[in-house]
Amino acid sequence: MDELRLLHGNICQALGDPKRIQILYALHDEPRHVSALACALDMPQPTVSRHLRVLRQRAMVKTERYGPAVVYSITSPKIIAILDEMRNFLRQTLERQSNILS
């Protein structure tokens, strides 16, 4: 039960906001600084910063400093594989539900 609480508190809550999932996918494409992420995702920079802080606290993203610039990247491609698998499961579930209703 402790492991499940840790899973929920560390992983599930971090993925509980679709904007954080968008940020992870964008960082999977390429490491970026906050303003580049905000522009690419059409989100206000403070919103992106707030979500990055949560992802960083959960060790899903890391930072590297290049002079005054801070560049964010994902810590492991496994998180993207997990998200992709969850999306596949969602598609299959929706398909089954659609077939039940037909």
C-alpha positions, 0 to 999 in steps of 0.5 A: 500500500505504501508503494501505491501511495508513492505512485499516486503522490509522485507520478499520478498527481504529476500527470494529472494535468494535461498541460504537464503531459503536453510539456513532457511531449514537447521536451521529448521532441527537444530540450527547451527553455521556458519561453520556447516551451511557452511559445510552442505550446501557446501557454503563458510563461508563468503557467509553464514555469509552474508546471515545470516546477511540479515536474522537476520536483517529481524528477520527470524533468531536469535542468541544465544551465547554459550561461543565463539560460536554463534548458529543460529536458525529460529525465527518461524516455520511459515516461513518454513510453508510459504515456504512449501506452496509456493513450493506446489503452484509452483508445482501446477502451473507447473502442470497446465502449463504442462497440458496447453501445452500438 
